[in-house]
Amino acid sequence: FFNKFGIKLVSATENLEDTPVGRLIENQLAGFAQFDNEVRTERSVSGMIAAVKAGRYVWKAPRGYINTGGKGTTNLDLDKPKVVRLVRKAWEYIDTGYAPEEARKAVTKDGLQSKNGEAISKSQFHRMIRNKVYMGVIEKFGLTIIGTFKAIVEPELFQRIQERLNNTRKNMPVYKKD
């Protein structure tokens, strides 16, 4: 790619020449760098899978939770009581008959914000009410594990809302040709 544009790669630590031997060494160094990156990726993913199997959530905490623990022991803990109450209230609004958009507006009016202090967007809200982490379940890597953290929403309420969301598809009009 670089040769096509007349660009020459110069390394401060390796004396690479534009000769057959220099190109061979350059290719070997690139191959070892790729191998090293793939081994690190494999170890990282294996560690994350082990953490998930142990019930730990090792990604950025969703709204209502905070990440706790140090290196290698990350998990979720409940955020401030007001935030947790407002997050739970989103499911309660939908359970009492609010449409998802009405529930989003209501909890936003009550004070629920994204972590950067802005109003929760429609897409953030829909991801939130579909996220099984809120009922204490981690679904990653093809695994479904009950987490070691406290659920914000009871599983029964969460499931009721999911059924309701799945059954609220817009009915498309049927057009008939006479």
Secondary structure, 3 states (H helix, E strand, C coil): CCHHHCCCCCCCCCCCCCCHHHHHHHHHHHHHHHHHHHHHHHHHHHHHHHHHHCCCCCCCCCCCEEEECCCCCCEEEECCHHHHHHHHHHHHHHHCCCCHHHHHHHHHHHCCECCCCCECCHHHHHHHHHCHHHHCEEEECCEEEECCCCCCCCHHHHHHHHHHHHCCCCCCCCCCCC
